[in-house]
Amino acid sequence: GTKFLACFFAIFLIVGLGAFYGLFVRPIAKIIDARGWTETPCVVVSSELRSHRGDDSTTYSVDILYSYAVNGKEYKSNRYHFMGSSSSGYRGKVAIASRHPPGARALCYVNPRDPTDAVLQRGFTNDLWFGLIPLVFVLVGGGGIFFALRAARREKATTPELRWLPTEARASGVTRWSAAPTPDTTFSRGPVVLKPAASPRAKLIGSIFFAAFWNGIVSVFVFQAFQSWQKGRPEWFLIIFLIPFVLIGLAIIAAAGYFLLALFNPRPVLTINSSAVPLGGTLDLQWRMTGRVEAIQRLRLFLEGREEATYRRGTSTCTDKEVFATVELADVTSQNDKRAGHCRFTIPADTMHSFESGSNKIVWSLNIHGNIRWWPDVKEEFPLVILPSPAQPPVRT
């Protein structure tokens, strides 16, 4: 969990730093560099105010085209200042355009190393204050990472000794599991309909919200890059920087589409004769598939037990998952067996019961996989409670 939070807030930090560089640091560096540029007479060719309509507001930018000569060769540029983006403030930009009518003479500043690089206003402008907005993302990202790491340190300080050890420790003869307390679990007998670990609808809603959140943030900077491209001065650093974030956003949208299609899959209904069973106990399982069962080519049901453990390896914290038990229950292809069936199975007695602590979990589940050609497969997991073996009465002698 702490790793996920740290990575999540790292995205805010990276995006904020990238935007802060492109919108503030880079223009400031240009302003400082332009102090040594050559003052050159120029003539205004055209002057206009452009509006850019968004969903909720309209921003404006000044487009002043001017010509100048360097070493007898004529050049043209339409860069007014180094900010290079549109913003609100209609009156101020109208005033700038009116001060530079077509045919007016002015002074521009030309980069002595590149005569095509010129600007009319080389000093600091009020638009640069907008470049400080990404610092909000930097503060959120940096603060989130700080608190996530601090929470991880606190968890390590209060976590009891690990009950699960990695392979290299087990190879040295350490016991795989130490004694675990008996879960205080009440369970009912009789038909019990299992609930999936995550419903298809929950997966779809979660992916849609995540896609909207991610792409909503990225779209702000994509729009900025698109504007620079339209003006003929593409911000290559920003464009290249955004490529992985755009690809991730498209992948999230594709995942949402996948879960949307999976919503129309056949739905499994699993019923067992008890909500919990001890190690070595027996369960009766009945399954029933609703919907387009004929689309399933092969249906497989199996019982799975796995370990999930968080432990420290060197200076890093790792989380490992290892399946320690798999019991095949059914593997059918006929339509009647895929639509409904039943089986009886025994929980392996020489394994570990359900268990959960701050750092370790023993998870048991009934899994159903249905293969569908050219469509998302049916993959559902139903958690199962496995109790410790009942205590044996003492043997009298």
N, C-alpha and C positions, 0 to 999 in steps of 0.2 A: 504493500500500500504506500509506504513512504517513497519507494522508488518511483511508483507511478506518479505521485504528487510532485516529486522533484522534477521528473521529465515533463509533466504537464506545465508547471510554472517556468521551466526552462524555455519552453516555446514562447511564452510571453516575453521573457528576457531577451531571447535572440531576435524576435520580431521588433521589439522596442529599440534595441541597440542598432539594428539595421536601418530602421526608419529614422532614428535620431541622427545616424551618420549621414543618410541621404538628404534629409530635410534641414539639418542644422550644421553639422560639423563640416560637411563638404562645401556648402555655400560660404561659411565663415573662412575656410581655407582659401577659397577662390577670392574672397574680398581682400584678404591679406596679401595674396599673390598679385592681385590687380593693382596694388599700390605702385608696382614697378612697371606697369604697362605703359605703352606710348600713347600720349594724348594726340588724337588725330581728328582733323575736321571731317565732318560728314554732312550729308544732305538727306532729309527725310523723304522717302519715296511714297510711303503710305502710312496712315495712322488710323487705327480703329479699336473699338472696345468689343471684345468677344464675351458672350455669355455662355455658360455651361449649366444646363438644367439637370438637376438630380431628382431623386425621389421626393425629397422634402424641401429643398432649397435650390437657389441659383447662385453660382459663383461667377466671378468676372476676371478677365485677364486683359492686359494691354498688349496689343500686337502692333508694334512700330517697326516698319521696315526702313532701313537706312543704308546708304551706300557710302563707301570711303575708298581711298586709294592708298596703296602701300607699294613703294618702289615702282610707281607708274602703272600698277595693275589695279583694276577696280574690283572691290569685294562688296558683298551685301550680307547683312545680318539683321535679325529681328529680336535679338536678346535685349531686353530692357534692364533687368537686374538678374542676380544669380539665384533667386528663389525658384523661378521657372515654373510656378504652379499657379492655379487660379485660387481666388479667395473671395470672401464677401467684401463689401466696401465699394459700392457703386460710384458714389460721388468722387471719392479720391482718385479712382482710375479714370473717370471722365475728365477730371482736371489734368491728369498726366497726358492723356491723348490730345486734349485741346492745346496744351503747351507745345505740342510737336505736330503742327499741321503739315500736310504735304508741301514740299518745297522749302521748308524751314531749314536753316543751317544750325548745326549743333556740334558738340564735341563728343567723340566716343573714345574708348580706350581699347587699344589693340594689343594682344599678346605678342611680344616681340619674337617669341619662339614659334608662333603659329598665326599668320596673318588672317586666317579665317575665324579666329577666336576673338570676338569683340563684345563690348557691352556699353550701354549708354550710362547706366548708373552703377558705379563700382563700389559705392559705400553701403553701409548698413541700412536696411529698409524695415518697416514695421511688419511686413509679411514674414520675416524670419522668426518672429515670435511663435508662429504656428509650428515651427520645427521643434519646439519644446514639448508639444503634446505627447509624442512617443515616450517621454520620460515616465508617463503614467504606467505604461506597459512595463518599463524597466523596473519601477518601484514594485508593481504587483508581482512580477516574475522573481525579482531578487528577494522580496519579502517572503513570497511563498516558498522558495527554496530554503531560505534560512529557517523558517518555522518547521518545514518538513524534516530537515536534517536534525533540528533540535528535538523534535518529537521522536525521531528514530533513536537518538542518543538516550533519551529518557526511557524508551522502551527497552533498549539493551540493558540499561542499569537495573530495571525492575523485572526482567525476564528470568524465570528460574532456569536451572541447568537443562540443557537440551536433552530431550528424550529420543531424538533421532539423530544419527550421525551419518556423514557422507561415506562413500565407499572406502576411501583410504583409511578412515577410522575403523570401520567394521573389519577391514582386512587384518587389523592388528589384534583382533580377538575381542573387541568391545561388544557388549550385548546390543542387539538391534533395538529392542524396546526395554525400558525399565518398567517397574510396576506402575500401573495407572489406576486411578480410583474408579470404582464402579459408578457409571452414570446414574443419576437419580432421575430415571425416566419412567413415566407412566404410559402404558400403551393399551390399546383396545384390541379385542379379538372380534372376528367377524369380517365381512367384506370391507376393505379399505381401498378407496380410489387414490392412487398416488398423484401427487402434483409435480409437474416438471420443475427443474431448477430455474429455468427461465423460459417463459412462454414466447412464442413467435411474435406476438403483438408487442411484448415488452422489448424484445430485441429490435423490432422495427422502430418503435417510438424512441428508444435510446439512440439508435443510429441517426434518426432524423434530427433530433435535438443536437447531437454532436456535430453532424454535418452543417447544420445552420449556424452553430456557434463558431466552428472553425472557419468556414467559408465566409461568414459575415465579417470576421476580423481580416482575413486575407484579402477580401474584395476591396477594402479601403485602399490598400497599397497597390493592388492591381489597377484600380482606377487611376491612381497617381501615375503609375508606369504608362498606362494607356494614354493619358493626357500628354505626357512628355513625348510619346511616339507621334501623336497627332500634330504636335507643334514642330516636328522635325528635329527635336533635340532629345532623342531617347536616353533615358537614364539606365545605361547598361548595367551598372552595378546593382541597382534595385531590381531590374528585370531578371538578371542571373540569380540574385539572392532569392527571388520569389519562386523560382522554378520548383524546388523540392516541396515547398508549402502548397503550391497549386496542385502538384501531383498527389500529395497526401489528401488534399480536399477532394480531388476527383475519385481517389480510391474509397474515401468515406461515402461519397455519393453512390458509387458502385455497390458498396456493401449495403447501403440502404435499399437499393434496387433489388439486391439479392434477397434480403429479408422480406421485401414486399412480395416477391414471387413465392418465397417459402411460406408466406401466409396462406396460400391457396393449396398447400400440400395436404395429403391425408393426415388426419390427426389420430395419434395413438391414445388409447385409454387402457391403463394398466390397473388391475385390481388384485390385491393380495389378501390372504386370510388373516393377517395380523399386522399392526402398524410397526411392530418391532419383533425381533427374533434373536435369541442368543447364539453364540458360536456353536456350531454343531447342530443347530436347529433346522427344521424343515419348513419351507413356505410353499403354498400353492399360488401359482400365478396364472391369471387369465388376461389375455390381451384382445383388444378389439380395435380395428382400424375403421375410421369414418372418412368419407370423401372419395376421391378418385383412387381407390385402392388398385384398380387395374393398371395404373401408371407405374406402380412399383414393380421392378423386375426381380428384386431379391430382398427379403426381409430377414434381418438378423437381430436376435435378442441375446444379451449376455449380462452377467453380473460382474462388476468390477470393484476391486478394492485398491485404493492408492494412498500413498503417503504424501503429505505436503508439509515441508519443513523449511523454516528459516533459520539459518545458522551463519556463523562468522567464519570466513576463510581468509586468513591474512588480515588485510585492512579493509576488506569489503564484506558486505552482507549479501548472502545469496539465498534464493528460494528455489528448492528442487521439488520436482514431482516424480514419483516412481510408482508404477503399477506393480503391486506384489501378488495380486490374485485376479484371475480371469476365469469365469465359469461360463461356458457356452450353454445357452438354454434352448435356442431354436434357430434354425437356418432353413427357411422355407422359400419356395418359388411358386407353388400352386396357388391359384386364386382363393380357394376356400381357406387354406391354412394362413394366407396373408390377411384375410379379412377377420378371422377370429381363431383363437386356439387357447390351449392351456398346457401347463407343465408343472412338475413338482421337482424342487431342487433343495439341496442341503448346503448350508453355509459351511465352508471349510473350518474345521475345528482347530486346526493348527495355525491359524492366522490371528489378526488383531481386531478387536472390536472397535466401534466408532469412538472417536476421541477428539477433543479439541482443547487447545490451550493457547497462550499468547503467541507461541512460535510454531506449534505443531498441530497437525490435523491427520486423522485417519478417516477417510471418506469412503463410504460404500454407496453404490448406485446401481440401478437397473438401467441399462442403455438399450436403445432401439435404433437401428440404422436401416433405412430403406433406400435402395439405389433407384434413382429415376433418371432415365436418359434425357439429355439436353434440358435439364431442369435442376434446381437445387434439391439435394437429397434430403430425406427425412433423417434428422439427427436430434434425438431428445435424450435427456438424462434425468432420471427420477431418483432423488436421494432416498436412501434406505437406512434405517437405524438398526445397527447390530449391537446387541448387548454382550457383556462378558459371559463366559460359561458359568452356569449355576454352580455354586459351591457344593462340593461333594461331602456327604456326611462322614464323620470319622469312622474308621473301621474298628469295631470292638474285638478285642482279643480275649 
